[in-house]
Amino acid sequence: MEDGRSGMRLRMFRTPLGTRTAVAFTSQAALVRALGPEQKWVRLGEPALRALTAPLGAERITVDPLLTARRPYAHFTPPRSQGEPRAQQRPAPPGAPTPPQPATH
C-alpha cells in the first residue's frame, strides 16, 4: 500500500514475465526483507486482496517473494572529471558480483 491523495492505494507488481500480480506477505519481517522498513502495509485476507486486484487484471497473488528489484540509490553521483578526488563508493550488497577492476601495468 502507498499513500495517495485520498488515502491508501494498492501497489501492484509484475512477475519476471510481465504478468500483473498482487504481493502478499506471511509476516511483517518478510515484507521488510523484500521491500524495506518504510513500506506501509495493511492486513488483508485473501478474498479481500483478490476482490481489490481482480478489476485491475491481476489474477495472481505472489506470496513472500524472494526476488525483488532493489530500491534505486537515493543520490546520483555524476561521473567525475580528471583530477577530481574519487568519491566514496557505497558497498555492494552481500552476494553481489565484484565489479571488474581496471588493469594496472
C-alpha positions in Angstrom: 0.0 0.0 0.0 1.1 3.5 -0.7 -0.2 6.9 0.4 -2.3 8.6 -2.2 -4.0 11.9 -2.2 -7.3 10.4 -0.9 -5.8 7.8 1.4 -4.1 4.4 0.8 -3.8 2.9 -2.7 -2.9 -0.6 -3.8 0.6 -1.3 -5.1 0.8 -3.8 -7.9 3.8 -5.7 -9.1 4.8 -7.7 -12.2 6.3 -11.2 -12.4 9.5 -11.7 -14.4 7.4 -12.5 -17.4 5.4 -9.2 -17.1 2.2 -10.6 -15.7 0.5 -8.3 -13.1 0.4 -9.7 -9.6 -0.6 -8.8 -6.2 2.0 -9.5 -3.5 1.2 -10.8 0.0 3.5 -11.5 2.9 3.1 -14.0 5.7 4.8 -11.8 8.2 5.9 -8.2 8.7 9.5 -9.5 8.7 9.1 -11.0 5.3 7.7 -7.7 4.0 10.6 -5.7 5.4 13.2 -8.1 3.9 11.6 -7.6 0.5 10.5 -4.0 0.4 12.3 -2.3 3.3 11.2 -1.0 6.7 9.5 2.2 5.4 7.0 0.2 3.3 3.4 0.8 4.6 1.0 -2.1 4.8 -2.4 -3.2 5.8 -3.7 -6.6 6.8 -6.0 -8.2 4.2 -7.4 -11.6 3.9 -7.0 -13.4 0.5 -10.6 -12.9 -0.6 -10.3 -9.1 0.1 -7.0 -8.9 -1.8 -8.5 -10.8 -4.8 -11.5 -8.6 -4.8 -9.3 -5.5 -4.9 -6.9 -6.8 -7.6 -9.2 -8.7 -10.0 -10.7 -5.5 -11.6 -7.1 -4.4 -12.2 -6.3 -7.5 -14.2 -4.2 -9.3 -11.6 -5.4 -12.8 -11.1 -2.2 -14.0 -9.4 -1.1 -13.4 -5.9 2.6 -13.9 -5.2 3.3 -14.8 -1.5 6.6 -13.9 0.2 8.6 -13.0 -3.0 12.3 -13.6 -2.6 13.5 -11.8 -5.7 12.6 -8.1 -5.9 14.4 -5.2 -7.5 16.4 -3.2 -5.1 15.5 0.4 -4.5 17.4 2.9 -6.6 20.2 4.8 -4.8 18.9 7.9 -3.1 21.6 10.1 -4.6 23.1 10.1 -8.0 26.7 10.9 -8.3 27.7 12.3 -11.7 30.9 11.0 -13.3 33.9 12.8 -12.0 36.3 14.8 -14.2 40.0 14.0 -14.4 41.9 15.2 -11.4 38.8 15.3 -9.0 39.1 13.2 -5.8 37.5 9.8 -6.0 34.1 9.7 -4.4 33.3 7.2 -1.7 31.5 4.2 -3.2 28.6 2.5 -1.5 29.4 -1.1 -0.5 27.9 -3.8 -2.7 25.1 -5.9 -1.1 26.1 -9.3 0.2 26.4 -11.8 -2.7 26.7 -9.2 -5.4 29.3 -9.9 -8.1 32.5 -8.0 -7.7 32.9 -5.3 -10.4 35.9 -5.6 -12.7 39.0 -3.7 -11.6 41.0 -1.6 -14.0 44.2 -3.3 -15.2 47.4 -1.8 -13.9 50.6 -2.1 -15.9 
